């Protein structure tokens, strides 16, 4: 899938000049000691910015497993202007979302949008052209900060979210929900990859005593790499999965690897 989507647009290939696809050796017995040379960047102040220490503690356990098992080195880093990054993300992504759906709304289909989406759009409409330009200036500065960080580390590691899955109020099933505190926690660590375009992956730690909170809700580790470092990100994610082969499946589970067999069964019926 990674190879298929890499540079899928001719304009992307011309403008972004991606490197050729590099397929990682995802199984540890084939990968040798390649993991041992990886340096994992961790900004402790950001890493611990969660609503429960369970999340950061479980993610810290994963880093210790990677260090003890594969010899990965955890390096303390500092990501400047994290709060500014969140503001720039809201303005940039919000403006883009509003622009893409404006024709849809102007065609009289606004009523089909959920109430929470309409609330967000009302906020996005308050952004000025000056706000957008400022957000792009911050984005450019943040890109330089992160590229400097990637000179010293191979990836940046954080929890995937600042909280585990929140309770969905019954009314939200019909009307949607606007809860900016919850949204802020859920988006806390994904803004860098989303705003700056770095490859990133979320890895659920499958061993029960490592990757779940006391309520049984999953906790993920986010791995973010430098541009075109998908192979490194995928290989490290595979290493995390291999550290705990015991899988806790949700009540509703579909194994995509068995899709062909499922289709065959359905055709026979």
C-alpha positions in Angstrom: 0.0 0.0 0.0 2.9 2.4 0.9 4.5 1.8 -2.5 1.2 2.3 -4.3 0.4 5.7 -2.8 4.0 7.0 -2.9 4.0 9.8 -5.4 0.7 8.7 -6.8 0.1 12.1 -8.4 2.3 13.2 -11.3 2.4 16.7 -9.9 3.6 15.2 -6.6 6.4 13.4 -8.3 7.6 16.5 -10.1 7.3 18.9 -7.2 8.2 16.8 -4.2 10.8 14.6 -5.8 10.2 11.6 -3.5 12.8 8.9 -3.1 12.2 5.5 -4.6 10.1 3.2 -2.5 12.2 1.4 0.2 10.6 -1.7 1.6 11.6 -2.4 5.2 12.3 -5.8 6.6 9.4 -6.0 9.0 10.3 -9.2 10.8 13.0 -9.0 13.5 14.6 -12.3 12.5 15.2 -10.8 9.0 16.1 -7.3 10.2 19.2 -8.2 12.2 20.4 -5.5 14.5 19.1 -2.6 12.4 16.9 -1.4 15.2 19.9 -0.9 17.5 21.2 2.1 15.5 17.9 4.0 15.8 17.8 7.2 17.9 14.3 7.9 19.3 13.6 11.6 20.0 11.5 12.3 23.1 10.4 15.7 24.3 9.5 14.8 27.9 7.4 17.9 28.6 5.3 17.2 25.5 5.4 13.4 26.0 3.8 13.8 29.5 1.2 16.4 28.4 -1.7 13.9 28.9 -4.8 13.8 31.1 -3.6 10.6 32.8 -0.1 9.5 33.7 -1.2 6.0 32.7 -0.8 7.0 29.0 2.7 8.4 29.3 3.8 5.6 31.6 2.7 2.9 29.2 4.3 4.6 26.3 7.5 5.0 28.4 7.4 1.2 29.0 7.4 0.7 25.2 10.5 2.8 24.8 12.3 0.8 27.6 11.4 -2.4 25.8 12.8 -1.1 22.5 16.0 0.0 24.3 16.4 -3.3 26.3 15.5 -5.6 23.4 16.9 -3.8 20.3 19.3 -1.3 21.8 17.5 1.8 20.5 18.7 5.0 22.1 16.1 7.4 23.6 17.4 11.0 23.1 15.9 14.0 25.0 14.9 16.7 22.5 13.0 20.0 22.6 10.3 20.9 20.1 10.0 24.7 20.1 6.7 26.5 19.9 4.3 23.6 20.6 1.4 25.9 21.5 2.0 28.0 18.4 2.0 24.8 16.3 -1.5 23.9 17.6 -2.8 27.4 16.8 -1.2 27.3 13.3 -2.7 23.8 12.8 -6.2 24.9 13.6 -6.0 27.9 11.3 -4.3 26.1 8.4 -6.4 22.9 8.4 -9.6 24.7 9.4 -9.2 27.1 6.5 -8.5 24.3 4.1 -11.5 22.3 5.3 -13.8 25.3 5.0 -12.5 26.1 1.5 -13.1 22.6 0.2 -16.7 22.4 1.5 -17.7 26.0 0.7 -19.2 24.9 -2.8 -21.0 22.1 -1.0 -22.6 24.6 1.4 -23.3 27.2 -1.2 -25.2 24.5 -3.1 -27.7 24.4 -0.3 -26.4 21.2 1.4 -25.3 22.9 4.6 -28.2 21.3 6.5 -26.7 17.8 5.8 -23.6 18.7 7.9 -23.7 17.7 11.6 -24.2 20.4 14.2 -20.6 20.0 15.5 -19.2 20.4 12.0 -21.3 23.6 11.5 -20.0 24.9 14.8 -16.4 24.3 13.7 -17.1 26.0 10.4 -18.5 29.1 12.2 -15.2 29.3 14.0 -13.1 28.8 10.8 -15.0 31.6 9.1 -13.7 34.0 11.7 -10.1 33.5 10.5 -8.8 36.3 8.4 -6.3 36.2 5.5 -3.7 37.7 7.9 -4.3 34.8 10.3 -3.7 32.3 7.5 -0.5 34.0 6.3 0.7 34.1 9.9 0.0 30.4 10.3 2.0 29.6 7.2 4.9 31.6 8.5 4.8 29.6 11.8 4.5 26.4 9.7 7.7 27.3 7.8 9.5 28.0 11.0 8.3 24.8 12.6 9.5 22.8 9.6 13.0 24.2 10.1 12.9 23.4 13.8 11.9 19.8 13.1 14.4 19.3 10.3 17.1 20.4 12.8 15.8 17.9 15.3 16.0 15.1 12.7 19.7 15.8 12.3 20.1 14.2 15.7 17.4 11.6 15.9 15.7 9.2 13.4 12.2 9.5 14.7 10.1 11.5 17.3 8.0 9.4 19.7 5.0 10.5 21.6 1.7 9.0 22.8 -0.8 8.9 20.0 -3.5 10.8 21.9 -3.5 12.8 25.2 -6.4 10.7 26.5 -7.9 7.3 25.9 -11.3 7.0 24.0 -13.8 9.3 25.6 -17.4 8.4 26.5 -19.8 9.3 23.7 -22.9 11.1 25.1 -26.2 9.6 23.8 -27.2 13.0 22.2 -23.9 13.0 20.2 -25.0 10.0 18.2 -27.7 12.1 16.6 -26.4 15.7 16.8 -22.7 15.4 17.1 -20.7 16.9 19.9 -18.6 20.0 20.3 -16.1 19.5 23.2 -12.9 21.4 22.5 -11.2 20.1 25.6 -11.7 16.5 24.4 -10.7 17.5 20.9 -7.5 19.1 22.2 -6.5 16.0 24.0 -7.2 13.7 21.1 -5.3 15.9 18.6 -2.4 16.8 21.0 0.3 14.8 19.3 -0.9 14.5 15.7 -0.7 18.1 14.8 3.0 18.0 13.8 2.6 15.3 11.2 -0.7 16.7 10.1 0.6 20.3 9.7 4.1 19.6 8.4 3.4 16.4 6.4 5.8 14.1 8.1 5.2 10.3 7.9 3.8 9.0 11.1 2.1 5.8 12.5 0.2 4.8 15.6 1.1 1.5 17.1 -1.2 -0.1 19.6 0.8 -2.1 22.1 -0.9 -5.4 22.1 0.2 -6.9 25.4 -2.6 -6.3 27.9 -0.4 -5.2 30.8 1.5 -2.7 28.7 -1.0 -1.2 26.2 -4.3 -0.6 28.0 -5.4 1.6 30.8 -7.3 0.4 33.9 -10.6 0.6 32.0 -9.3 -1.7 29.2 -9.0 1.1 26.7 -6.1 0.9 24.2 -3.1 3.3 24.4 -1.0 3.9 21.2 2.5 5.1 20.6 3.1 7.5 17.7 6.2 7.3 15.7 7.0 10.2 13.4 9.9 10.3 10.9 11.6 12.8 8.7 10.4 13.3 5.1 10.5 10.0 3.0 11.4 7.9 6.0 8.4 5.7 5.8 10.6 2.6 5.7 12.2 3.5 9.1 8.8 4.3 10.6 7.2 1.0 9.4 10.2 -1.1 10.5 10.2 0.4 14.0 6.4 0.0 14.3 6.8 -3.7 13.3 9.4 -4.1 16.0 7.0 -2.7 18.6 4.3 -5.1 17.5 6.7 -8.1 17.7 7.7 -7.3 21.3 4.3 -8.6 22.5 2.6 -11.2 20.3 -0.4 -11.6 22.7 -3.3 -9.9 20.9 -6.4 -8.5 22.7 -9.0 -8.2 20.0 -12.1 -5.9 20.2 -15.6 -7.3 20.3 -16.0 -6.5 16.6 -12.9 -7.6 14.7 -12.1 -8.1 11.0 -8.8 -9.5 9.9 -7.9 -7.8 6.5 -5.3 -10.5 5.8 -8.2 -13.0 5.5 -10.2 -10.8 3.1 -9.7 -13.1 0.2 -11.0 -16.1 2.2 -14.0 -14.1 3.3 -14.8 -13.1 -0.2 -14.5 -16.7 -1.3 -16.9 -17.8 1.4 -19.4 -15.2 0.5 -19.3 -16.1 -3.2 -19.9 -19.7 -2.4 -23.0 -18.7 -0.5 
